[in-house]
Amino acid sequence: MSRKLFTVLISVIGGVAAITAAVTAFLIFKEKQKRDEEELEHYLDSSIQ
């Protein structure tokens, strides 16, 4: 019984870690995309003037 509980606990912790990693990667990607768009907009505004 204890071994089954340990396996379930490790599985839950692993699942939470995987979801956390995926969300973090998504947020980092969106932040980088936003920053790149701002840099491009600044570059285009500067080049027009």
C-alpha positions as CSV (number, residue, x, y, z in Angstrom):
1,M,0.0,0.0,0.0
2,S,2.8,2.4,0.9
3,R,4.6,1.8,-2.4
4,K,1.4,2.6,-4.4
5,L,0.9,5.8,-2.5
6,F,4.6,6.7,-3.1
7,T,4.1,6.1,-6.9
8,V,1.0,8.2,-7.0
9,L,2.7,11.0,-5.1
10,I,5.7,11.0,-7.4
11,S,3.4,10.9,-10.4
12,V,1.4,13.9,-9.1
13,I,4.6,15.9,-8.4
14,G,6.0,15.1,-11.8
15,G,2.7,16.2,-13.5
16,V,2.7,19.4,-11.6
17,A,6.3,20.1,-12.5
18,A,5.6,19.4,-16.2
19,I,2.6,21.7,-16.2
20,T,4.6,24.4,-14.4
21,A,7.5,24.1,-16.9
22,A,5.1,24.3,-19.8
23,V,3.4,27.4,-18.4
24,T,6.7,29.1,-17.7
25,A,8.0,28.4,-21.2
26,F,4.8,29.8,-22.7
27,L,5.0,33.0,-20.6
28,I,8.7,33.5,-21.5
29,F,7.9,33.0,-25.2
30,K,5.1,35.5,-25.1
31,E,7.2,38.1,-23.2
32,K,10.0,37.7,-25.8
33,Q,7.6,38.0,-28.6
34,K,6.1,41.2,-27.1
35,R,9.6,42.6,-26.5
36,D,10.6,41.8,-30.1
37,E,7.5,43.6,-31.4
38,E,8.3,46.6,-29.3
39,E,11.8,46.7,-30.6
40,L,10.6,46.4,-34.2
41,E,8.1,49.2,-33.7
42,H,10.7,51.4,-32.2
43,Y,13.1,50.6,-35.1
44,L,10.4,51.4,-37.7
45,D,9.4,54.6,-36.0
46,S,13.1,55.7,-35.9
47,S,13.7,54.8,-39.5
48,I,10.7,56.8,-40.7
49,Q,11.8,60.0,-39.1
